[in-house]
Amino acid sequence: MPFIKRPDGKFSTEDKIKMFQQMGSVSAVIALILIVLIETGVAGEQKPLAEMGLTAMIVVLAVSLGGSLYFKRKL
């Protein structure tokens, strides 16, 4: 589903908010999967890599929250 629905191809503020919210949703699901992998022991020898991925998803969640709040304030 494309975000840009205008002929000029520019993002509106609503489009930017929607993108940040969707990015946060996807990163939350990936973080949940990584937590389950780490806690159940499925990650095994790849546990440090899974923990690094979890840290990255937490950063993505923070960035998406900040971006969403920033653009919501511009409305």
C-alpha positions in Angstrom: 0.0 0.0 0.0 1.7 3.2 -1.1 1.9 6.2 1.2 2.0 8.8 -1.5 -1.4 9.3 -3.2 -0.8 12.7 -4.7 0.4 13.4 -8.3 3.2 15.7 -7.0 4.7 12.8 -5.0 5.3 14.7 -1.7 4.5 13.4 1.7 1.9 15.2 3.8 2.2 15.4 7.5 -0.5 12.7 7.9 1.5 10.4 5.6 4.7 11.0 7.8 2.7 10.2 11.0 1.3 7.0 9.4 4.8 5.9 8.4 6.3 6.5 11.8 3.4 4.6 13.5 3.8 1.7 11.1 7.5 1.6 11.6 6.9 1.4 15.4 4.4 -1.3 15.0 6.7 -3.5 13.0 9.6 -3.0 15.3 7.5 -3.9 18.3 6.5 -7.2 16.7 10.1 -8.0 15.8 11.2 -7.0 19.4 8.6 -9.4 20.8 9.8 -12.2 18.6 13.4 -11.6 19.7 12.4 -11.6 23.4 10.6 -14.9 22.9 13.7 -16.4 21.2 16.0 -15.2 23.9 13.9 -16.3 26.8 13.0 -19.7 25.5 16.7 -20.4 24.7 16.0 -21.0 21.0 18.6 -18.4 20.1 21.3 -20.7 21.5 24.8 -19.6 20.4 23.3 -16.6 18.6 22.0 -15.0 21.8 24.4 -12.0 21.6 23.2 -11.3 18.1 19.6 -11.6 19.2 20.3 -9.2 22.1 21.9 -6.8 19.7 18.8 -7.0 17.4 16.6 -6.4 20.4 18.6 -3.3 21.3 18.2 -2.0 17.7 14.4 -2.6 17.8 14.2 -0.6 21.1 16.1 2.3 19.3 13.7 2.1 16.3 10.7 2.2 18.7 12.1 5.3 20.4 12.8 7.0 17.0 9.3 6.2 15.7 7.7 7.5 18.8 9.7 10.7 18.7 9.0 11.2 15.0 5.3 10.5 15.4 5.0 13.0 18.3 7.0 15.6 16.4 4.8 15.5 13.3 1.6 15.3 15.4 2.6 18.5 17.0 2.9 20.1 13.6 -0.7 19.4 12.8 
